[in-house]
Amino acid sequence: MARTGTSESPPAPAEASDGGEPDARFTFANERTFLAWSRTALALVIGGLAIVQLLPPFPGVPWGRHVIGTPLIVLGGTVSVISYLEWKDNQRALRRGEPLRRSRLPQILAVAIAGIALVAAALALLSGLSRHL
């Protein structure tokens, strides 16, 4: 027998073991951020491989390409892993209604790239000096 005149609210979304389902917009934004970091990680790995394999050797510093390229490859792998862990933590916080933690990735990336740039500049100077000696 159908009941009329009563308004039943729709059933609540199925709750996960660590909270309820967050608004889809936040989930998609979290995913887009993860995918952006994944593209950055891939670019770092490809850039490092290109330096190691395609850049001509530095005159007087034949190992210079590896000193620049290898840290970029490692940094790309690190960014990939950390971005996944942050995506997972953010998704859990969204489900629990907790505030999101600040990302560590911008600082890690800025410091690492600045360090690699300083090493690259030193290698370029060392290579230039070895040409003139």
N, C-alpha and C positions, 0 to 999 in steps of 0.2 A: 504494500500500500504506500503510495507516494505521499510525502508530507509537503504541504504547501504553507507558505507564510513564514517559513524559517529560513534564515540565511546561514548556511554553514560556510565557515572559512575554508579555503583550500588547504589541503594537507601541507604541513611544514616540509621543507626539503629534507631529504634523508641526511642525517648528521654523520659526518665522518668520525673516526675515533678521536680526532683532536679538534673538533669544533664543527660549526655549521658551514654550509656552502656560501662563500662570499659572492658579492655582486659580480656578475660576469665581466663587467667593464674593468674591475680591478684585477681580476685573473688574467684577462687579455693584456692589460698594461704590464703586468708582471712578466708575462710571457714575451711581450715585445722587447722589454728591457733585456731579458735573458738572450733573446735572439740577436740583439744589437751587440752585446758583449761577445757572443759566439762569433759574429762576423769580425769583430776586432781581433779575437784570438786567432781566427783563421788567417787574417791579413798579416799578423805578426809571424806566424809559422811560415807562410808563403814568402814574406819578405826576407826572413832569415835564410830560408832555403835558396832564394834567388841570390842573396849576397854570397853565400858559400859556394854556389855552383856556377853563377854567371858573371859575377864581378871579376874583372882581371886582378891578378895578384898585385899587392902593393909592392913597388920596387924596394928591395931591401928588407921587406917584412912579409915573407910569403905566408905566414900563419895569420896575418891580420884579418883576412876575410872570416876565418873561423872564430876569432875573438869577438867580432861584431855580430856575425850571423847566429852562432850557437845560443847566446843569451836571448836573442829575439825568439828563437824557436822554443826555448824553455819558458820564456815569459808568455808566449801564446798558449802553451799547455797549462800553465799556472792560471792564467785568466779564464781559460775554459773550465777548469775544475772549480775555481772560486765562484764563477758566475752561476754554475749549477747549484752549488751549496747555498748561495744567496737567494736564488730563485726558490729553492725548497724552503728555506727559513722564512722568506717573505710570504709564501703561500700559506705556511702554517700560521704565521701571525695574522694574515687576513682571515683565516678560518676562525681563529680565536678572538678576533676583534682587538688585537693588541697593536700597539704602534710598531711601525717598521723601523728596523735599525738602519743606521747610515751605512752606505756601501763602502767597503774598503778598496774597491777596485780603482777608483780614480786616483787615489793617493799612490797605490802600488804601481799603477801604470805610469804616472808622472815621474816618480822617483826612478823607476827602472829605465825608462826611456831617456831621462836626463843623464843617468849614469852611462848608458850605452853610447849616447851622443858624445859625452866627454871622452870616453875610450876611443871612439871613432876619430874624434878630432886629434887626440894624441897620436894615434896611428898614422893619420894623414901627415901630421907634422914630422913624425919620425921617418916616414917614407920620403918626404920631401928633403929632409936633412941627409938621408942616406944617398940620395941622388947626387947631391952636391959634394959629397966627400970622396 
